């Protein structure tokens, strides 16, 4: 089962922490605020708990989607795939 995580978080530090959590869970960045990958249920539950703790009472929106193999094959990519790690850079 594929897991898609998308988020809209204005706080740079929290956004960076959510991105790091997604990477550490085994997901790959597919857009600036979107990660996709195949992870098992236990890892997905752990990631969900982790991002809930990271977000805390701060403003933001994090969404998890489960996508089956049959549906993911219909994925279409239009345009260039340009992925940057801007969210991993924190300016103090």
Phi, psi and omega in degrees: 000131178275144176243127175248126177241125176235151181209156176226100185227123184278333181286118184301316183294315180293318178301317179296321179293322177294317178299316180297319179297318179297315179298314182294336178280350178104009178271155180248140179290128177247342171208175185305322181234040180214134178232146182219144176176174178258114176225153182282171184301317182297316180294321179295317179297319178297316179299317180300314177298319182296314181289331175297317178295318181298313182293319179054229181264008180286157179287140178164172181217123178235130181233138177248133175235135173259129184233124182284163182302320180298323182279324183295335181291344177271002179300134176236136178249124180245129180092185182283144174265103181240112182242126177240158179255039179304327184287347179272354181259125180245124179258124180255000000 
